[in-house]
Amino acid sequence: MRRLTSLLLLVLLIPAGFAADATELAVDAQKAKGVPVIDGALDDACWQELTLTNNFRDPLTGEAAQTQTYFRVIYDNKALYFAFTCPEPDMQSLAAKLDSHDDTLWTDDCVELLIDPSNRRQDYAHIIVNPNGAVYDAWVTNAGASSDTEFETGAQAAAQRNEDSWQVELRLPYVGLKLPRDTRPTWAMNVCREKKTAPSELSCWAPPMAEGFHHPEKFGLLKGLKVNFRAQRIDVGVPEFRNPYFEEGKLFGQLAIPYTNDTGRTVAVRVKATFTDPEGLKSETDAVANLGKGRRELLIPVSAEPCPSADLTLEISRRKPQETLSLTQHLVALDFQPVDITFTRPAYRDTIYASLPSSEIICDVKVNLPRKELRGVELRASFNVGETELAVRRVKRLRARGETTIAFASDSVPAGEYSVRAQAIKDGLVIAEGSRALRKLKPQPHEGILGEGGQLLVDGDPFYPCGFMGASATERLSKAGFNAIHTYVAWYIHRDKDLNAWLDEAQQLGIRVIMEPYPGAVGFHGFRGRAKVTDEDLADIREFVDQYKSHPALLAWYLCDEPRGGEWRGSLKRVYETVADADPFHPVVALDNSASTLAKLQNSADILWIDPYPGFARDGDPKKPLNMVRQAIEDTQAQIPEDMPLWVAPQAFSYAEWDKAREATERAPNMTEIRCMHYMSL
């Protein structure tokens, strides 16, 4: 009944009118007479006879842009092609500092394409190109509320600068656009420009009459795409390294690649997987395979250098005719040992806590050797303190794939540092081994840990955090029954005032604090202005954590806030490991606004936190349907372990609090809307 009640509330409270606000603004795509060379010159014959589309306007007021922008669009059976021309009176001041893929190109002069092949106005591709020809692409979901910046469209772009303008040529393959099964000739689209030279200006082809560009309900139309889209419907998911084994010091295994092939036929492909380790060493695998019809998984034999994680570039191409179907990049965990040990008890941080005692240690052990070498292998495992063996277990016969489970008694051992070591033995010789550290801790006042099923425990009792983000502890919050706050300003209070005194006040009010572990400015793109943390950064983080980890008001460490950029996101695991090692008594929380990007942080945090914000129009309804809150939760839960905690931050603010210019268009949610978002969160 609880689920039914939530659905009834959802129906009653979601405002009407969220269907796409159809507009007559449209552009007809022309069939390409020859394929243009993507060089930015725009001198190909196929561009010359096309009518230029312009009439760009201010996205908020709808007034004509002071500096116009022009675009043309053509298509063939494989891709869309765009030509953008950007007149610029002050070419000497053009902002064009960035040249890396998926960098923050919106800080440069740039053109932006937002395109929705489904025309449902909920999910769409976002492509940005700057005057250097650098490309940023992302998949935007929930009607603009969140985006996956690790998504790759396979777009190719080039730019050219002229005396009084700059221009961009763009190829956008259909296979990179998540084409739905019912793709039709008419798509939703907007073309936008960010002009940084004075006077700076935002403009777009289809003005939403609101701030910003991400208002898909106001997109214009791209019409006339007479293409057999079924032949392009191949979607590739996130790969995973499986079935690892070691041979002569090198790591081998299988790359499991989930995909959906809706073309209606088997597709012969070539798969190229390139792993690049932190030292820059590359391991390449080139294989041929067939993509069967429907939703399936492809297993490709691969090899890589052993390391905690590596960058994977995955290219899948059609063999005949030769054509790239998917080009993606991923951060893949490769932290395997010749003998892997995983603790199922204790399950949290490989640590036995006084408030969550365990009478035994249970380990899943896997010998990562070629299957032919597993015949006749026995296992010897020991529970150790230093070099002293406290207990030994032997397994005469391993299960399939070299697996077994062993247990050691732990209730009688004192607090301290321990390890479990495992050796694979064949014909009396050790042929592989591995180890894993374990610790047992003394009781700690104000201990905060995760118990069975991921439940937060404080001093051994369940704790349900309820409070506000970006807040201070006040008597008003305390009297209202709130028990937790999150702050962005711990470092600044530490620097300018007295953070201990600030935390003391929260403690006196019965309010716990979630704060960042960083001794310096941290943002969406990095720490101290850098995306990659250094050893010095980690040492400073550890020192900061050591200074405040024993304060009774501390509830958790806040790892990140909607982190963007692969290098910064890749650094977060090192930050997490540093914080968790320095402070085993408080969990680490990571926040993002997209289910797909948040789920990818599951190995860098103990708790995941999602903030799906609908936005609220000053004189109207929520800008995005309120059920996006529940959808974001369900999408995240589908991608993370069942027992991993997921927190939710429903919107309770107006964007005008940060930007006074938005007071005319923004408001905070009312109590009915807040209540609805909370019910969906529960």
N, C-alpha and C positions, 0 to 999 in steps of 0.2 A: 504493500500500500504506500510505503514512503516514496517509492519511485513514481507511482501513479500520481500522488499528490504533487510532487515536484513538476511533473509534466503539465498538470492542470494549471499550476501557478504560472508556468512558463507561457502557456497559451494565453492566459488572461493578461499577462503583463507585457508581452512583447507587442510594441506598437505596430499598427498596420502601416502599409506603404513602403515596405522594404524591398519590394520588387524593383528591378532595374528601372530607373527613370529614363524611359526611351527618349532619345533625342534625334532630331532630323539631321544633325551635323554628321556628314558622312564623306568618305573619300573612296573612289573606286580604284582598286588595284588593277594594273594592266599586265597582261601576260608578256613576259620578257621576250624580246626579239634578240636573242643572244644573251649570254651571261656576262655581266660586267666584271672586270678585273678589280678586286678590292684593293685599291691603291690610294683612294682619297681624291683622285684627280677629277672624277665625274665627267670624263671626256669620252666615255663609251657611247656608241651610237644609240644604245637602248634608252639612255637618259634624255636625249636631245629633243624628242618630239613630245615629251610629257608636259602637261600643265603643272605649274608650280602651285602647291597648296600653301597658303599663308594665313593671314587674318588672325595672328596670335594675339591673345588678350591676357589681361591681368587675371590670375585665378580667383581673386577675391571679389573684385569690383566688376569684372567683365569689360573694362575699358580697353581700348586698343593699346597694344604695347608700343612704347616709344621707339624701340628697335625691333623690327620684324624678323621673323625666321621663316624659311621656306623648306618644304620637303616634297619628295617624290617617292612613290612606292611601286615596285613591280614584283612579279613572282614567277617561279617556274614550278616544276613538280617536286622540287626538293626543298626550296627555301623562299623566304621573303628577302627583298633587297630594298634598302632605304638610302636615299641621298638627302643629306641635310645641308643647307646653306645658311650660314649665320653672319649677316652683315655686322661689322664692328668698326665704329668710327675711331677707336683708340687701340689699334692692334699692338702698340708698344706696351700697353698695360695689361694685356691678356693674361689671365691667371691660368697657368699650365705647368704646375710644379710636379705633378704626379705622373708616373709611367708604369706602375705596377698593377697587375690584374687584381680586381676586387678591392682596390684601395678606396679611400674616402674621396672619390672623384667629384662628389657634389660640392667639395670645397674649392674646386677649380671652375672655370667656365666649362659648361657642358651642355649636351643635349640628352634628353631622357625619353625613353620609349616605354610605355606601360601597355601591355597587350594581353588580352584575355581570349584565347581561342574558343572557349565555351560560350562566351557572351552571357554568362550567368552573373557576372559582376561580383564575384566573391574571391576567386584566386586568379593570379595573373603573374606574368613575367615582368621584371623591372630591369631594363638595360640602360646603362649610362655610358656615354663616350665623351672624353675630353679632347682638347685640341692636339694632344699627343697621340691620339688613337688608342689610349688605354681603355679597357672595358671593365665595367662592374656589372655583374648580373646576379639576380636573386629571384627566388620564387616567393611571392607575397600571398599570404593567406588571410582568412577572416576579414575580407573586404578592406584590407590595408592595415589591419591591426598588428600583424607580425610578419617577419620575413626570414627566409632561410638563405643566408649569404653564401653557404657552401654549395648551393645549387649551381649547376653550370648549364647554360643554354647551348654552348658550342658556337656562340656568336663570333664572327670575324669582323674587324673594323680597321679602318685606316683613316687618317686625317691629313689635311693639307691647309697651309696658311697662305693667304693672298694679301695683297696690299691693303684692302679694306674689308676683308671677311675671312672666315675660316669655314671649312667644310668637312663633312664626315660621310664615308661610304660604309655601309653595314650589310653583312649577310647574316640572316637569322634562320637556321635550319629548322624545319618543322619537328624533327625528331627530338629537339631540345625543349619543346614547349608543352610537354605533358598533354598531348591532344586527347580529348575525351572521345569515347566511342561514337558519339553523335556529332562530331565536328561538322560544321556547316560552312557555307561560303561567306557568311557574315560574322565578323568578330568584333569585340569591343576593343577600343584603343584610344590612347591619348599620346600626343607628342608635346614635349615640354622643353623649356630652356632655362638655364640659370646663367644670367649675365652678371659677371662680377666687376667689370670695369664701370667707372662712374659715368652716369648714375646706374647703380646696380638695379637689376630688375628680374623678377620672375614672370614668365609668360608661358602660355600653353594654347594649343589649338582648340581644345574643348574645355573652356573655363568652368570649374565646378561651382563658382560663386561661393567659395569657401577657402579657407587657408590651406596651402599646400596642394600637392598634386594627387594624393592617394584617396580619390573619391570615385571608385569605379562605377558607382551608380550614375555618374555624370560623364563617363567616357563617351566619345563619339564612336562612329562605326567604320570599320574597314570592310568593304564589300567587294563581291565579284571574284572570290577565290575559287576557281573551277579546277579543283585538284582532287585526285583520289587519295584522300587523307588516310584511308585504311592502311595503305602501304607504308605509312610513316609512323604508325602507332606502336612504338617500342619504348618502354620506360625502364630504366635501370636504377635499382635501389642501392643501398649502402652495403658494400662488400664486407666480409668477415674472414679473417685468417683462421682456418680450422685444421684439425688433425695434424698438429705439428710433430716433427721428428727431427733428430739431429743425426748428421752423418758427416764424419771428418770435420767437425767443428762448424758446419754450416747448417742453417735452419731451412727445413723443407716443410711443405704442407700443401693444403688446398685453399684456394681463394673461392669462397662461396659468394656468388653474385646473384642476388634476387633480381628478377626481371619480369615484365609483363609484355607479351607479344600478342597484340591484337590485330596483326596484319592479316590473319586468317591463313597463314602458311608458314612453314618452317623457313627460317632465314639462316643462310650460311654466313658465318662471321669469322673475323680474325680478332683475337683478344691480345692486347699488349699491356702488360702490367709492369710498372717500374717502381720499385721501392728505393727510396733515398733515405739513408740513415742520418743521424745527427752530425756525423763527420763528413757527409757528402758522398759516401760510397753508394754506388747504384747497383741494383740487382734487377735484371730485366728478364721477363718471360714473354715469349711470343708463341701463341697457340691458335689453332683453328678449332671451331666448334659449330654446333648448330643450335639455334634458339627455337625450341619447340613452341607450339601454339599455346596461348593462355598464360597463366601466372605460374612461373616455375623458378628453378634455381639452377645456375650453371656452376659446376665445380671444375676449376682449372688448377693443375699442378703448378706450384710456384716455389721459388727459393728466395731467401733474404738473409742479410747479415743479422745475427742476433743482437738485439738492442731493445730498450724499453718500448719505443714506438718509432715508426718511420712514416714518411710522406709517401703516399701511393698515388701515382698517376695511372688512371685506368682508361684506356682507349678501346672502344669496340667499333669495328668497321665492317660494313657489308663487303663480302668478297667479290661478288659480281652483281651489278657494276660496283667498283670500289667506291665506297662512300662512308664517311664517319657517321656513325649512329649515335655515339655517346662519348664525351670526353669529360671525365670528372676527376676531382682530387679529393683525397681522404687522408685523415690521420689514423693509422692502424696500429693497434697494440700488438707488440711482438715480444712481450716480456715473459717468454717461456724459458724453462730450464730443461736439461736432459731428463730430469725427474721433477715434475711439478707437484707441489703440495698445496692444497687448499683446505683451510679450516672451515668446517661446517659448525663446529662448536669449539671456541666462541666464534660467533658469526660477525661481530662488530669490531673492526680494526685489529683483529688478531690479538685481542686483549681480554683477560679475565678481570672483571671489576668486582669490588667488594659488594656493591649494591646489586650485582647480577652474577652471583657465584655459579660456577660450573664444576661438577664433580669429576668430569672427564673431558679430555681433549679428543675430538673426533676429526680425523683428516681423510680427505680424498686424495689418493696418490695416483699419478699417471706417469708411466715410463714412456718417454717420447723417443722411441727408436723405430727404425723400419720394422714392419710387421714380421718379416722373415727372421729378424734377429731376436724377436720376443720369445721364440720357442725355447723352453727350458730355462727361462729367466726366473730367478727368485728375488724377493725383496727383503732387505734388512733395514728396519727403521729404528731410530733411537730418539728418546726424549732427553735433552741435555741441558746442563747449566755450564756455560763455558765449554771446556773440553771434556767434562765429566759426564758419562752416560748414567742417567738416573733409571732408565728402563729401556728395554729392547724388545721389539716385536719382529717376528719373521713370518713371511708369507711364501709358501712353497709354490703356489700356482696363482698367476694373475688372471684376472678376467680378460675378456676381449679388449683389444686395443691397449693392453698393458695397464689396466686399472685395478685398484683395490681400495679398501677402506680399513683404516687402523684406528685404535683408540688407546689413550694413556690416561691413567688416573691422575687427577690434578688437585683434589681437595686437600691433600696433606702437604703440598709444597708451599713454601713461604712466598711472599711477594718478591719479584725479581725478574731478571731477563733470562729467557730460555730459548731453545730452538728445537725444531724437529728436523732430523737429517734422514734421508732415505737413499739407499744404494741398491742399484740393480746389479745382481751377481749372476754370472754364467760361467760354468766350469771352474768355479772357485775364484774367478777374477771379477773385480768391480768394473763394469763396462759403462755405467752412467750413474750420476748422483746429483742430488739437489738438496736444498735446505730452505727453511723458512723460520724467521724469528717470531717469537711469541713473548708476551709479557703478562705478568700478574701484578696488579697494583694494590697498594694499601688503600684503605678507605680515605676518601677526600671529601671535605665539606662542600656542599653546593655542587655536587657532581651531576653533570648532565650528559647522558649517553642515550643510545638507541637500544631498545630491548627487542623482544620477540615481535616479529611483524613490522619492525621499524618504528615502534611507538617511542616517543620521546619520554625519558624518565629523568626526573630531577630529584636527587636524594632518594632514588629508588621508587618514587611515586610517579604515576602518569601526569604529564603536564601538557595542557592544551593551550598553545599560545594564541592570544586574541588581543589585538591592539592595532597600532598604526605604524606605517613606514614613514621615514623622514620626520620623526617626531621627537619631542623632549618629554621627559617624565614630569607630569603635573598632577597636582592634587585633584583636579577635575577628572582626569583619566582614571586615577586610582579609585575615586569615589564611584565612578560609573562601572567599576568592575573589570577594567582592562588590566591585563597582567604582563604585557610585553610591548616593547617599542623597538623600532629599527632606526638607526641614525647613520647619516652620511658624513657627519662632521666630527667623528671621534679624533681623527688626526689633528684637526684645527683646534679643538679644545685642548688636546695634549700639548700642542705647540704654543698656544696663546694664553691658556688659562690653567685649569687644574682638572684633568680628566678623572682622577680618583675622587675628587670632591663631587664632580658631576654624577659619577656612578654611585657615590654614597647617597646622594639625594634620591636617585631611582630606587635604591635598595630600601630606604626608609619609607617610600611610598608603595612598596611591594610590587615594583615593576622590574621585569628582567629586560636586559638590553642585548640586541643583536647588532654587532658593529664590525667594521672592516679591520683586518689585521695589518693594514699598510701604514707605515710611518712616512706618508707623503701623499701627494695628489694621485688619485687613481680615477680612471674614467672608462668609457666604452672601449677604448682602443689600447689601453695599456697603463703602466705604472711609471710615474716620473717621466712621462712623455715618450716612453719606449714600449714597443709591443713585446719585446723579448726580455724577460727578467734575467739579471746577471746573478752570479754567486754572491756579490756584494749586496744586491737587493734582498736575496733570500736571508742573508745573515742579519740584515736590518729588520726584516719582517720577524724573524725568530726573536730578536731582542725586544721588539715591541710587544709580541705575544707574551713573552716571559714576564714583562712588566705588569700586564693586566690580567693574566689568565686566572689568578687566584681571587679576583674580586667577586664577592658573592652576588653582585647584580648581573654578571655576565651570563648570558644564555647560550649564545652561539656566535661563530665568526662568519662574516658576510664576505664570501670570496669574490663575487663579481656581480655587476649590474648590466645585463644585456650586452655581454662582451661581443665585440665585432672584430673580424680579421683573424685569419688562420693562425698567425704567429702568436698573437695574444692569447687566443683560446688554447693553443698548444702549450703555452707557458703556465696555464692555470693548474695543471696537474702537479707541476713542481712546487707551486705555491701551496697547494692543498697538502702535499706530503710534508712540507716544512711545518705548516701550522699544526697538522695532526700529530706530528712527532713531538713538537714543542709542548702541545697541550692535548693530552689524550682525554681530558675530562669535559670537553665542549665540542659539539659537532660543527661541521663546516657546511654552510648553505650557499648554493649557487642559484642565481635568478636569471631568467630570460623570458622573452615575451612570445616565443614561438615553440610549439611542441617539438618540432624536429631539431631545432638548435639546442633546446634545453636538454633533450634526451641524450645528446652527444656529450653532455657534461657529467654523465652519471659516474664516470670513473674519476672525476675531479671533485667530488663532494659527497657528503653523507646524506644530505637532504636537498631535493630539488624544489624550486619555488617558481611559480609561473605568475605573470602579471598581464592577463588579457584585458586591456582597457578598451571599452567601446567608444568612449568620447561622447560628449553630450552637447547638442546644439542649444544655443542660448534661448531661442524662442521655439524650440521644437523637441523632437524625439531624440533618443540615442542615435548617434551617427552610424553605429554598427548594431546589428541585432544583439540583444542581450544574451541570447542563447550561445553566442560565441564563447562565453565563459565556460559553459559546460562542455562545449565541443573541444576547446583547448585542453581541458582536463582529461577528457577521454582519449584524445589523440596522444597526449603525453603518456598516460598510463599504458597505452598499447605498445609503447616503445621502450619501457623500462621494466626492471624486475618487479615482480608482484609485491615484494616486501620492502621496496624502496619508498621512503616517505615522500609525499608530494604536498607542498604547501601552496596556498593560493593567496594572491593579493588583489582583491576586487577594487575597482576604482572608487575613490571617495573624494576626489579633488577635481578642480577645474584647471585646465591648461593655462587659463588666464592668470593663475597665481604666479607663473613664471614669465609670462609674456603679456604685458598690459595691453598690447595691441590687439590681443584676442578677446578682450572683454566683451566686444560687441557680438562675438560669435560663439563663445564657450560658456558653459556653466558646469557646476558640480552636479552629480546625480542627486535626485531627491530620495527621501527615505524609502519610498516604494521600490525604486530602482535598486537601491543598496540592498534592501531586504531580498529582492529577487536574485541578485548576484550571489548573495550569501547562501540562499537555499540551494542554488545550483552548485555552489562550491561544496556543500555538504553531501 
